[in-house]
């Protein structure tokens, strides 16, 4: 079964084509055939494509929108391996889409039909920066591949559907929570699902025995506490704005600041929300950049830049301590995402001073491990610390194949038995 994975950002499209053996579970049943990314959609876009075992293909060319990007991906795949798209049994069996916010309705991968696209669209009010690109990718793939190829939505929020109510509820009038679906949903769930799976493989730890803390640190940042293979707390909430300091998002903030700024600066609610999402975080604190690489280079000369980096690491350390308490101790800490995978300095600062709870980083291991998978804790650390580059597209491929197979099984059942499995 060949799965095309589409992961859309506001101006980008990442893709993966994977061959899935439905009869084999875990990593052994997945083979990557090709992957790539189109960046800067809406102008002269950068194309980076690679077939497994082949040189990277790079190109620049105008891409008007997400539909044009999907068409470009299909054209490249077709030219690189014509049988993959149009070759019957070896063609694309299904398309998997990353969708950030599934609300309370979507807690598992779901085959996409008109009602599903309508529901995803209706959630735009709580994910205005994220669900529209996902919908653009869905519409684009449908326009290119037509209705003969099934599509599956895999939701970032689904991994956190296991949050206990004490972790998911806000302390606002309970009736309002129920009426408006206000709760902590959590995000980066697809990434955490991969990290959990990979950690269990690396350490030969049974899923039900896990007790770990993971950080996804990039332009968007979050943390999660996992116990027994499920999410029991996470830093992002009703929207991806809550929690850690991020590239342009404020993270945790006193809610009264929202109305204070609206009143004192003469801003609308939408303008304040836009500022907290797009002009805060590392960008707002430093006044220079949202890119941690730039900030680490400049912090010795610029006090504001230094403060931005310090606040970023301090906030992450607070969550690390909090989740150690929530878990009653952890067996491992995992760093992932663009910053987590590539910044030894940030990893070291977050873990600095945590020796009291058994977290000890090996400085040499940490310094050498950039963009690679491995352990960075010292030999006598009671808590193991890992760097694991994430692979959301691989999880989406697996989940898509499983969803399609389950749907096929259900459809083969007598009508009286189908409702039990749906």
C-alpha positions in Angstrom: 0.0 0.0 0.0 1.6 3.3 -1.1 0.6 6.3 1.0 1.1 10.0 -0.1 1.4 12.2 3.0 0.7 15.9 2.7 1.7 18.2 5.6 0.7 21.8 4.8 1.9 25.0 6.4 0.7 28.4 5.6 3.3 28.8 2.8 4.8 25.3 2.6 4.0 21.7 1.7 6.0 18.8 3.1 5.3 15.4 1.6 6.3 11.7 2.0 5.5 8.7 -0.1 5.8 5.5 1.9 5.1 1.9 1.1 3.2 0.3 4.0 2.9 -3.4 4.6 -0.5 -3.7 6.4 0.5 -7.1 7.8 3.6 -5.9 9.6 3.5 -3.6 12.6 6.0 -1.0 13.6 9.0 0.3 11.7 9.6 -2.9 9.8 6.4 -2.4 7.9 7.3 1.0 6.5 9.6 1.9 3.6 10.2 5.5 2.6 10.1 5.9 -1.2 10.4 9.6 -1.5 10.0 12.8 0.4 10.4 16.6 0.1 9.2 20.1 0.7 8.0 23.1 -1.3 8.6 26.3 0.5 7.5 29.9 -0.1 4.2 29.0 -1.8 2.6 32.0 -3.4 5.8 33.2 -5.2 9.1 31.8 -6.4 9.1 28.6 -4.4 12.0 26.4 -3.4 11.5 22.7 -4.3 13.5 20.0 -2.5 12.7 16.5 -3.5 14.5 13.2 -2.9 13.8 9.6 -3.9 15.2 7.0 -1.5 18.8 6.3 -2.3 19.0 9.0 -5.0 20.6 12.5 -5.0 18.5 15.5 -3.8 16.7 17.4 -6.5 16.5 21.2 -5.9 14.7 23.7 -8.1 13.1 27.1 -7.8 9.9 28.0 -9.7 6.7 29.9 -9.3 4.0 28.1 -7.3 0.8 30.1 -7.0 -1.1 28.1 -4.2 -1.3 24.7 -2.5 -3.1 23.1 -5.4 -0.3 24.0 -7.7 2.1 22.7 -5.1 0.3 19.3 -4.9 0.3 19.2 -8.7 4.0 19.8 -8.7 4.6 17.0 -6.2 2.6 14.6 -8.3 4.4 15.6 -11.5 7.7 15.0 -9.9 6.7 11.7 -8.4 5.3 10.6 -11.8 8.4 11.6 -13.7 10.7 10.0 -11.1 8.7 6.7 -11.0 5.8 6.7 -13.4 4.3 3.4 -12.0 3.8 5.0 -8.6 1.0 7.3 -9.6 -0.7 5.5 -12.4 0.5 1.9 -12.1 -2.6 0.2 -10.7 -1.5 -1.9 -7.8 1.7 0.0 -7.3 0.0 3.4 -7.4 -1.0 5.8 -4.6 -3.5 3.9 -2.4 -4.5 6.8 -0.2 -3.5 10.3 0.9 -2.9 11.2 4.6 -3.2 14.8 5.7 -1.9 16.4 8.9 -4.7 18.5 10.5 -3.7 20.5 13.6 -7.0 20.9 15.4 -9.6 18.2 15.7 -11.7 19.7 18.5 -13.7 17.3 20.6 -15.1 15.4 17.6 -11.9 14.0 16.1 -9.9 11.8 18.5 -8.6 9.3 15.9 -7.6 9.3 12.2 -10.7 9.8 10.1 -11.6 9.2 6.4 -12.3 12.5 4.8 -15.7 13.2 3.3 -17.7 16.5 2.9 -18.9 16.4 6.6 -15.3 16.0 7.8 -14.0 18.9 5.7 -17.0 21.0 7.0 -16.1 20.2 10.6 -12.4 21.0 10.1 -13.4 24.3 8.5 -15.8 25.1 11.5 -12.8 24.8 13.9 -10.9 27.6 12.2 -12.1 30.0 14.9 -9.8 28.2 17.4 -7.0 27.4 14.9 -7.0 30.3 12.5 -3.3 29.9 11.7 -3.3 26.1 11.2 -6.5 24.5 10.0 -6.9 26.6 6.8 -3.6 25.4 5.3 -4.6 21.8 6.1 -7.9 22.4 4.3 -6.1 23.9 1.4 -4.0 20.7 1.1 -7.1 18.5 1.3 -8.9 20.5 -1.5 -5.8 20.6 -3.6 -5.2 16.8 -3.4 -8.9 16.1 -4.2 -8.7 18.4 -7.2 -5.5 16.6 -8.5 -6.3 13.0 -7.6 -10.1 13.1 -7.7 -12.5 11.0 -5.7 -11.0 7.6 -6.6 -8.2 7.9 -4.0 -9.4 7.9 -0.4 -8.0 10.5 2.0 -7.5 10.4 5.7 -7.1 13.3 8.2 -4.7 12.7 11.1 -5.1 15.1 13.9 -2.4 16.7 16.1 -4.8 17.0 19.0 -5.8 13.3 18.9 -2.8 12.1 20.9 -3.8 14.3 23.8 -7.5 13.0 23.9 -6.3 10.9 26.9 -5.7 14.0 29.1 -7.5 13.5 32.5 -10.1 16.1 33.2 -7.9 17.6 35.9 -5.4 18.5 33.2 -7.7 19.4 30.4 -10.3 21.7 32.2 -9.8 25.4 32.7 -11.0 27.0 36.0 -13.8 28.9 34.3 -17.6 28.4 34.8 -18.1 24.8 34.0 -21.2 25.4 31.9 -19.2 27.7 29.6 -16.6 25.0 29.0 -19.3 22.5 27.9 -21.2 25.0 25.8 -18.3 26.2 23.8 -15.9 23.2 23.9 -13.4 25.1 25.9 -10.7 22.8 27.2 -7.0 22.1 26.8 -6.6 20.1 23.6 -2.8 20.0 23.2 -0.9 19.9 20.0 2.3 18.4 18.3 0.6 15.1 19.0 1.8 13.5 15.8 5.4 14.4 16.6 5.0 13.0 20.2 3.5 9.8 18.8 6.6 9.3 16.7 9.0 10.1 19.6 7.2 7.7 21.9 7.3 4.9 19.3 11.0 5.5 18.5 12.0 5.8 22.2 10.3 2.4 22.9 12.2 0.9 20.0 15.6 2.3 21.0 15.3 1.4 24.7 13.2 -1.8 24.3 10.7 -0.3 26.7 7.1 -1.7 26.5 4.7 1.1 25.8 2.7 0.6 28.9 5.9 1.0 31.1 6.8 4.4 29.7 7.2 7.5 32.0 8.9 10.3 30.0 8.9 14.0 29.2 9.3 15.2 25.7 10.0 18.7 24.3 9.1 19.7 20.7 11.1 22.9 20.4 11.0 24.8 17.1 9.1 27.9 15.9 6.2 26.3 17.8 7.2 24.8 21.2 5.5 22.4 23.6 6.2 19.8 26.2 4.3 16.6 27.2 4.2 14.2 30.1 3.6 10.6 29.0 2.8 7.8 31.4 1.9 4.3 30.3 2.0 5.2 26.7 -0.5 8.1 26.9 -0.4 11.8 27.3 -1.4 12.9 30.8 -0.4 16.6 30.5 0.9 19.0 27.9 1.8 22.7 27.7 -0.3 23.8 24.8 -4.0 24.3 25.5 -7.2 25.5 23.8 -5.0 26.8 21.1 -1.3 26.5 20.3 -0.7 29.9 22.0 -0.5 28.5 25.6 2.7 27.2 27.3 6.3 27.7 26.4 7.9 30.7 24.8 8.0 30.2 21.0 9.3 31.9 17.9 6.6 34.5 17.7 4.1 33.3 20.3 4.0 34.5 23.9 3.2 31.3 25.6 1.7 31.5 29.1 0.5 35.0 29.9 -1.7 36.7 32.5 -5.1 36.9 30.8 -5.7 40.4 32.2 -2.8 41.6 30.0 -5.1 40.9 27.0 -7.8 43.4 28.0 -5.2 45.8 29.4 -3.4 46.0 26.1 -6.6 46.4 24.2 -7.7 49.3 26.4 -4.3 51.1 26.7 -3.2 50.6 23.0 -6.6 51.0 21.5 -6.5 47.6 19.9 -9.3 45.2 19.0 -9.4 41.7 20.5 -8.3 40.3 17.1 -5.3 42.7 17.0 -4.1 41.7 20.5 -4.5 38.0 19.6 -2.5 38.6 16.4 0.3 40.3 18.4 0.5 37.5 20.9 0.7 34.9 18.0 2.8 36.7 15.5 4.9 39.4 17.2 5.7 38.1 20.6 7.9 35.2 21.9 11.6 35.3 20.9 10.8 37.8 18.1 9.1 40.2 20.5 11.5 39.8 23.4 14.7 40.2 21.3 13.5 42.7 18.8 15.8 40.9 16.4 14.8 37.4 15.3 12.7 34.4 16.0 15.5 32.1 14.9 17.4 30.6 17.9 20.5 30.2 15.8 20.7 34.0 15.2 19.9 34.8 18.8 22.7 32.5 20.2 25.2 34.3 18.0 24.1 37.7 19.1 23.3 37.2 22.8 26.9 38.1 24.0 26.5 41.6 22.5 22.8 42.3 23.0 21.2 42.2 26.5 17.7 41.9 25.0 18.7 39.0 22.9 20.3 37.3 26.0 17.1 37.9 28.0 15.0 36.3 25.2 17.2 33.1 25.2 17.2 33.0 29.0 13.4 33.3 29.3 13.0 30.6 26.6 15.1 28.1 28.5 13.8 29.1 31.9 10.2 28.5 30.9 11.1 25.1 29.5 12.9 24.2 32.7 9.8 25.2 34.8 7.7 22.7 32.7 10.4 20.1 33.1 10.1 20.4 36.9 6.4 20.5 36.8 6.1 17.3 34.7 8.6 15.5 36.9 6.2 16.2 39.7 3.1 15.1 37.7 4.8 11.8 36.7 6.3 11.2 40.1 9.7 11.0 38.4 10.6 10.1 34.8 12.8 7.5 33.2 13.7 9.7 30.2 13.6 13.2 28.7 13.4 13.6 24.9 14.4 16.7 22.8 13.0 17.1 19.3 12.0 19.8 16.8 14.4 22.2 15.0 15.8 23.7 18.2 15.6 20.6 20.3 17.5 18.5 17.6 20.1 21.1 16.7 20.9 23.3 19.7 23.2 21.7 22.3 23.4 25.0 24.1 19.6 25.2 24.6 19.4 21.6 25.8 22.2 22.2 28.3 20.6 25.3 29.7 17.2 23.6 30.1 18.8 20.7 32.0 21.3 22.8 34.0 20.7 22.7 37.7 18.5 19.6 37.5 21.1 17.3 39.0 19.1 17.1 42.2 16.5 15.0 40.4 19.0 12.8 38.6 19.3 14.7 35.3 23.0 14.8 34.2 24.0 15.8 30.7 27.3 14.6 29.2 28.8 17.8 27.8 30.8 16.1 25.0 27.9 13.9 23.9 25.5 16.8 23.9 27.9 19.1 21.9 28.5 16.4 19.2 24.9 15.4 18.7 23.4 17.8 16.2 20.5 16.8 14.0 21.1 13.1 14.9 19.5 10.5 17.1 21.2 9.5 20.3 21.6 9.7 24.0 23.2 12.8 25.7 22.9 11.9 29.3 26.0 10.9 31.3 26.6 7.4 32.5 25.5 8.1 36.1 22.4 10.0 35.2 19.3 8.5 36.8 17.2 10.0 34.1 18.2 9.2 30.5 18.2 12.1 28.0 17.7 11.6 24.3 17.7 13.6 21.1 15.3 12.1 18.6 14.6 13.9 15.3 10.9 13.7 14.7 9.1 12.3 11.7 5.5 13.4 11.6 5.0 12.2 8.0 5.9 8.6 8.9 3.3 8.5 11.6 0.7 10.0 9.3 1.5 7.3 6.7 1.1 4.5 9.3 -2.1 6.0 10.7 -3.6 6.5 7.2 -2.9 2.9 6.2 -4.4 1.6 9.4 -7.5 3.7 9.0 -8.0 2.6 5.4 -7.6 -1.1 6.4 -10.0 -0.7 9.3 -12.6 0.9 7.1 -12.3 -2.0 4.6 -12.8 -4.5 7.4 -15.9 -2.6 8.7 -17.4 -2.3 5.3 -17.1 -6.1 4.8 -19.2 -6.7 7.9 -22.9 -7.3 7.9 -24.8 -4.1 8.4 -26.0 -5.1 11.9 -22.4 -5.4 13.1 -21.0 -2.2 11.5 -22.3 0.2 14.1 -20.4 -1.7 16.9 -17.1 -1.0 15.1 -17.7 2.6 14.0 
